């Protein structure tokens, strides 16, 4: 939360640093000799206020997105912002508590954490309070999430997250429903020119366990260099056979054809067919691209992942895919979902005085299935 109406800065910018304009980092003294607090009104790095225009835009965007989810039968849940660290860090594979703000609960003396991702919490609700509910289970929610440090070039440590989870299925049909829902939600919120980039998070593992064997250390290095799109480093890491994957990137039709040509063994045939089916479901509602080896941001996704972009917005507005919820000591439940982070869209709408497009009471874009 807390983005100003222009970009990611409040109106008027941040308060000046006490080191600017030759000032020293000591309390100033007024003409009457009273000490003046120079940092009383400063906010920590990565945290900002929402001013009226931005707060109003945030409300409109949130309502528009949640209305779309509600119109397709996704029931809203509201998990708490603070939980025990163990619950947040152990419910799904690939989730780490290193990015979370942590502290000791004075009441229980157990370690607690501020949530950095609501998906884990929705998974906990599905595995506990709603364990007996019929599947597939459709849930959605919204709230602020916090991390210790920003992501890449974005210094924000607090973001608005809105998401939907289809629990009990990670089929092609479920993935198609989720992608179509995410695109419709962004369009209803005011985004234009939406595009979606497909990926296969377990691609290297699938190939390394079959037609293109790799040992553990080499597999990790190959995965890293494919993610970095560094052909030279990929060869040096022992992944020369994986080089054609760097060419299977771009507009969906041409990229999927190159991926199919690369898959001479047929190890990826099922995944390729699944991607084509999901693309048909999206149709003309968004531009589709493919980057099959992309791993950044897909810490817990399994066979399918996607990233969402919009015209005029820097960076992504969300991502999603298939994953598993740990429901017991050894059991798990499949799920498919997405998370939207619309702060850049909110800032743009606030700066331009735009309003989110209202959604219809029941859209025909997404056909629900059971």
C-alpha positions as CSV (number, residue, x, y, z in Angstrom):
1,X,0.0,0.0,0.0
2,X,1.1,3.6,-0.1
3,X,1.9,4.6,-3.7
4,X,1.4,8.2,-4.6
5,X,-0.7,9.4,-7.6
6,X,2.3,9.6,-9.9
7,X,4.6,6.6,-10.4
8,X,5.6,5.1,-7.1
9,X,6.1,8.5,-5.4
10,X,3.7,10.5,-3.3
11,X,2.7,14.0,-4.6
12,X,5.6,16.2,-3.8
13,X,8.0,13.3,-3.6
14,X,9.7,11.9,-0.6
15,X,10.7,14.1,2.3
16,X,14.3,15.3,1.7
17,X,17.1,13.4,3.3
18,X,18.8,15.1,6.2
19,X,22.1,14.7,4.2
20,X,20.7,16.7,1.3
21,X,21.6,20.4,0.8
22,X,24.6,20.1,3.1
23,X,22.5,19.3,6.2
24,X,24.0,17.1,8.9
25,X,22.2,14.1,10.4
26,X,21.7,15.9,13.8
27,X,18.5,17.4,15.2
28,X,18.1,21.0,14.1
29,X,17.5,23.9,16.4
30,X,14.9,26.6,15.8
31,X,15.5,30.3,16.4
32,X,14.1,29.9,19.9
33,X,16.5,27.1,20.7
34,X,14.0,24.3,20.6
35,X,15.1,20.9,19.2
36,X,13.4,19.9,15.9
37,X,12.9,16.3,15.0
38,X,14.2,15.8,11.5
39,X,13.0,12.3,10.8
40,X,9.6,12.2,12.6
41,X,7.6,12.2,9.4
42,X,9.8,9.9,7.3
43,X,8.6,6.5,6.2
44,X,10.9,3.5,5.9
45,X,12.4,2.7,2.5
46,X,9.9,1.0,0.2
47,X,6.8,2.2,2.1
48,X,4.6,5.1,1.0
49,X,1.3,6.7,1.6
50,X,-1.7,6.6,-0.8
51,X,-3.0,10.1,-1.3
52,X,-6.7,10.7,-2.1
53,X,-6.6,10.2,-5.9
54,X,-4.5,7.0,-5.6
55,X,-6.6,5.7,-2.7
56,X,-9.8,6.2,-4.7
57,X,-8.3,4.4,-7.7
58,X,-7.1,1.6,-5.5
59,X,-10.7,1.1,-4.3
60,X,-12.1,1.1,-7.8
61,X,-9.5,-1.4,-9.1
62,X,-10.0,-3.7,-6.1
63,X,-13.8,-3.7,-6.5
64,X,-13.6,-4.3,-10.2
65,X,-11.3,-7.3,-9.9
66,X,-13.2,-8.8,-7.0
67,X,-16.5,-8.4,-8.8
68,X,-15.1,-10.4,-11.8
69,X,-14.0,-13.2,-9.5
70,X,-17.4,-13.2,-7.7
71,X,-19.2,-13.3,-11.0
72,X,-17.5,-16.6,-11.7
73,X,-18.2,-18.2,-8.4
74,X,-15.0,-17.5,-6.5
75,X,-15.8,-17.1,-2.8
76,X,-13.9,-14.5,-0.9
77,X,-11.8,-15.3,2.2
78,X,-9.9,-12.9,4.5
79,X,-6.8,-14.5,6.2
80,X,-5.0,-12.5,8.9
81,X,-1.9,-10.4,7.9
82,X,0.2,-12.1,10.6
83,X,0.7,-15.9,11.2
84,X,3.1,-18.3,12.7
85,X,6.2,-18.4,10.6
86,X,6.0,-22.2,10.3
87,X,2.6,-22.0,8.8
88,X,3.6,-19.5,6.1
89,X,6.8,-21.2,5.2
90,X,5.9,-24.9,5.2
91,X,2.5,-25.1,3.4
92,X,3.9,-25.0,-0.2
93,X,7.2,-26.1,-1.6
94,X,9.6,-23.3,-2.7
95,X,8.2,-20.7,-0.2
96,X,11.0,-19.3,2.1
97,X,10.6,-17.2,5.2
98,X,13.8,-15.3,4.4
99,X,11.8,-12.5,2.6
100,X,9.3,-12.1,5.5
101,X,9.4,-9.7,8.4
102,X,9.6,-12.0,11.5
103,X,9.3,-11.4,15.2
104,X,8.5,-13.3,18.4
105,X,4.9,-13.4,19.6
106,X,4.9,-12.2,23.2
107,X,1.9,-14.4,24.0
108,X,3.1,-17.8,22.6
109,X,6.8,-17.1,22.4
110,X,6.7,-18.6,18.9
111,X,8.1,-17.0,15.8
112,X,5.6,-15.1,13.8
113,X,5.8,-13.4,10.3
114,X,4.0,-10.8,8.2
115,X,2.6,-12.5,5.1
116,X,4.6,-11.9,1.9
117,X,2.1,-13.9,-0.3
118,X,-1.6,-14.6,0.3
119,X,-1.6,-17.8,-1.8
120,X,0.0,-19.8,1.0
121,X,-2.8,-18.6,3.4
122,X,-5.6,-19.5,1.0
123,X,-3.9,-22.9,0.7
124,X,-3.9,-23.3,4.5
125,X,-7.7,-22.4,4.6
126,X,-8.4,-25.0,2.0
127,X,-6.4,-27.7,3.7
128,X,-7.9,-27.0,7.2
129,X,-11.2,-25.1,7.6
130,X,-12.5,-26.1,4.2
131,X,-10.9,-29.5,3.9
132,X,-14.3,-31.2,3.7
133,X,-15.7,-28.7,1.1
134,X,-16.5,-30.1,-2.4
135,X,-13.8,-29.8,-5.0
136,X,-12.9,-28.0,-7.1
137,X,-12.9,-25.2,-4.6
138,X,-12.9,-21.7,-5.9
139,X,-11.5,-19.0,-3.5
140,X,-10.3,-15.4,-3.9
141,X,-9.0,-12.6,-1.7
142,X,-7.2,-9.3,-1.5
143,X,-4.9,-7.6,0.9
144,X,-1.5,-6.0,1.5
145,X,1.7,-8.2,1.5
146,X,5.1,-7.2,2.7
147,X,8.7,-8.3,2.0
148,X,12.0,-7.4,3.7
149,X,13.3,-5.9,0.4
150,X,11.9,-5.0,-3.0
151,X,12.0,-7.0,-6.1
152,X,14.6,-6.1,-8.7
153,X,14.5,-2.5,-9.6
154,X,11.2,-2.0,-7.7
155,X,12.0,-0.7,-4.2
156,X,8.4,-1.2,-2.9
157,X,8.2,-3.6,0.1
158,X,4.4,-3.4,0.5
159,X,2.1,-4.3,-2.3
160,X,-1.6,-4.9,-2.9
161,X,-2.3,-8.5,-3.9
162,X,-5.5,-9.8,-5.4
163,X,-5.8,-13.5,-6.3
164,X,-8.0,-16.4,-7.2
165,X,-7.3,-20.1,-6.5
166,X,-8.9,-23.1,-8.1
167,X,-8.2,-25.9,-5.6
168,X,-8.5,-29.6,-6.3
169,X,-7.4,-29.5,-9.9
170,X,-4.3,-28.5,-12.0
171,X,-5.7,-29.8,-15.3
172,X,-5.5,-28.0,-18.7
173,X,-9.2,-27.0,-18.2
174,X,-8.4,-25.5,-14.8
175,X,-5.4,-23.6,-16.2
176,X,-7.5,-22.3,-19.1
177,X,-10.2,-21.0,-16.6
178,X,-7.6,-19.3,-14.4
179,X,-5.7,-17.6,-17.3
180,X,-9.0,-16.3,-18.8
181,X,-10.2,-15.1,-15.4
182,X,-7.0,-13.2,-14.8
183,X,-7.2,-11.5,-18.2
184,X,-10.8,-10.5,-17.7
185,X,-10.1,-9.2,-14.2
186,X,-7.2,-6.9,-15.4
187,X,-9.4,-5.6,-18.3
188,X,-12.2,-4.8,-15.9
189,X,-9.7,-2.9,-13.7
190,X,-8.8,-0.7,-16.6
191,X,-5.8,-2.4,-18.1
192,X,-5.5,-2.3,-21.9
193,X,-3.5,-4.3,-24.3
194,X,-3.1,-7.3,-21.9
195,X,-0.5,-9.9,-22.8
196,X,0.3,-13.2,-21.2
197,X,3.6,-15.1,-21.3
198,X,3.5,-18.9,-20.8
199,X,6.2,-20.9,-19.2
200,X,7.0,-24.5,-18.1
201,X,8.6,-24.2,-14.6
202,X,9.5,-27.9,-14.5
203,X,10.9,-28.0,-18.0
204,X,14.5,-28.7,-17.1
205,X,13.6,-31.3,-14.5
206,X,11.5,-33.1,-17.0
207,X,14.2,-33.2,-19.6
208,X,17.0,-33.9,-17.2
209,X,15.1,-36.9,-15.8
210,X,14.5,-38.2,-19.4
211,X,16.1,-37.5,-22.8
212,X,18.7,-35.0,-21.7
213,X,20.2,-36.3,-18.4
214,X,21.9,-34.0,-15.9
215,X,23.2,-34.5,-12.4
216,X,22.0,-32.4,-9.5
217,X,24.6,-29.6,-9.6
218,X,24.6,-29.4,-13.4
219,X,20.8,-29.3,-13.5
220,X,20.7,-26.3,-11.2
221,X,23.4,-24.4,-13.3
222,X,21.6,-25.2,-16.5
223,X,18.3,-24.0,-15.0
224,X,20.0,-20.7,-13.9
225,X,21.6,-20.0,-17.2
226,X,18.5,-20.7,-19.2
227,X,16.7,-18.3,-16.9
228,X,19.4,-15.7,-17.6
229,X,19.2,-16.4,-21.4
230,X,23.1,-16.7,-21.4
231,X,24.0,-19.1,-24.3
232,X,27.8,-19.0,-23.5
233,X,27.3,-19.7,-19.8
234,X,24.8,-22.4,-20.6
235,X,27.3,-24.3,-22.7
236,X,30.0,-23.8,-20.1
237,X,27.6,-25.2,-17.5
238,X,27.2,-28.4,-19.5
239,X,23.9,-27.6,-21.1
240,X,24.8,-27.4,-24.8
241,X,21.9,-29.8,-25.6
242,X,19.5,-27.3,-24.1
243,X,20.6,-24.4,-26.4
244,X,17.6,-24.8,-28.7
245,X,15.3,-23.7,-25.8
246,X,16.7,-20.2,-26.1
247,X,15.2,-20.0,-29.6
248,X,11.8,-21.2,-28.5
249,X,10.9,-17.8,-27.2
250,X,8.6,-15.2,-28.6
251,X,5.1,-15.0,-30.1
252,X,3.2,-18.2,-29.1
253,X,2.6,-19.8,-32.5
254,X,6.2,-19.6,-33.8
255,X,7.7,-20.4,-30.3
256,X,5.6,-23.4,-29.7
257,X,6.5,-24.8,-33.1
258,X,10.2,-24.5,-32.3
259,X,9.6,-26.1,-29.0
260,X,7.8,-29.0,-30.7
261,X,10.7,-29.4,-33.2
262,X,13.2,-29.5,-30.3
263,X,11.1,-32.2,-28.5
264,X,12.2,-35.1,-30.8
265,X,11.8,-37.6,-27.9
266,X,8.2,-36.6,-27.2
267,X,8.9,-36.0,-23.5
268,X,7.2,-32.6,-23.7
269,X,4.3,-33.7,-26.0
270,X,1.7,-33.5,-23.2
271,X,2.8,-30.1,-22.1
272,X,2.9,-28.7,-25.6
273,X,-0.6,-30.0,-26.2
274,X,-1.7,-28.4,-22.9
275,X,-0.2,-25.0,-23.8
276,X,-2.0,-25.0,-27.2
277,X,-5.3,-25.8,-25.5
278,X,-4.9,-23.0,-23.0
279,X,-3.9,-20.6,-25.8
280,X,-7.2,-21.5,-27.6
281,X,-9.1,-20.7,-24.4
282,X,-7.5,-17.3,-24.3
283,X,-8.3,-16.6,-27.9
284,X,-8.2,-13.0,-28.9
285,X,-8.6,-11.6,-25.4
286,X,-4.8,-11.2,-25.0
287,X,-1.6,-11.4,-26.9
288,X,0.2,-14.7,-26.0
289,X,4.0,-15.3,-25.9
290,X,6.1,-18.2,-24.8
291,X,9.3,-18.5,-22.8
292,X,9.4,-22.1,-21.8
293,X,12.5,-22.0,-19.5
294,X,11.5,-18.9,-17.5
295,X,11.8,-19.6,-13.8
296,X,12.1,-16.2,-12.1
297,X,9.1,-15.6,-9.8
298,X,7.9,-19.3,-10.1
299,X,9.2,-20.6,-6.9
300,X,6.4,-23.1,-6.2
301,X,4.7,-23.6,-9.6
302,X,4.8,-27.1,-11.2
303,X,4.1,-27.8,-14.9
304,X,2.5,-24.5,-16.0
305,X,3.1,-20.8,-15.2
306,X,2.1,-17.5,-16.8
307,X,3.0,-13.8,-16.3
308,X,0.6,-10.9,-17.1
309,X,1.5,-7.6,-18.7
310,X,-0.5,-4.6,-20.0
311,X,0.2,-1.8,-22.4
312,X,1.9,1.2,-20.9
313,X,2.8,-0.6,-17.7
314,X,6.4,-1.2,-16.7
315,X,7.0,-4.7,-15.4
316,X,4.4,-7.4,-14.8
317,X,1.0,-7.0,-13.2
318,X,0.8,-10.6,-12.0
319,X,1.6,-14.2,-12.4
320,X,0.1,-17.6,-11.8
321,X,0.2,-21.3,-12.6
322,X,-0.2,-24.8,-11.2
323,X,1.1,-25.8,-7.8
324,X,0.5,-28.2,-4.8
325,X,-0.8,-27.5,-1.3
326,X,0.8,-29.6,1.4
327,X,-2.3,-30.9,3.2
328,X,-0.8,-33.4,5.6
329,X,2.4,-34.9,6.8
330,X,3.0,-36.5,3.4
331,X,-0.1,-35.6,1.3
332,X,-0.7,-32.7,-1.1
333,X,-3.5,-31.3,-3.1
334,X,-3.2,-29.9,-6.6
335,X,-4.3,-26.3,-7.3
336,X,-4.2,-23.6,-10.0
337,X,-4.3,-19.9,-9.4
338,X,-3.0,-16.4,-10.0
339,X,-1.9,-13.3,-8.1
340,X,-2.4,-9.7,-9.4
341,X,-0.2,-6.8,-8.2
342,X,-2.0,-3.8,-9.7
343,X,-0.2,-1.0,-7.9
344,X,1.4,0.3,-11.2
345,X,-2.0,0.3,-12.9
346,X,-3.5,2.1,-9.9
347,X,-0.8,4.8,-10.1
348,X,-1.5,5.3,-13.8
349,X,-5.2,5.5,-13.3
350,X,-4.8,8.0,-10.5
351,X,-2.5,10.1,-12.5
352,X,-4.8,10.1,-15.5
353,X,-8.0,10.4,-13.6
354,X,-9.2,7.2,-15.2
355,X,-11.8,4.9,-13.8
356,X,-11.9,1.1,-13.9
357,X,-14.3,-0.4,-16.4
358,X,-17.3,-2.0,-14.6
359,X,-17.8,-5.7,-15.3
360,X,-21.1,-7.3,-16.2
361,X,-23.0,-9.3,-13.7
362,X,-22.2,-12.5,-15.5
363,X,-19.6,-12.7,-18.2
364,X,-19.6,-15.3,-20.9
365,X,-15.9,-15.2,-21.2
366,X,-15.2,-18.0,-18.8
367,X,-17.1,-21.2,-18.9
368,X,-17.1,-22.9,-15.5
369,X,-16.6,-26.6,-15.3
370,X,-17.0,-29.3,-12.7
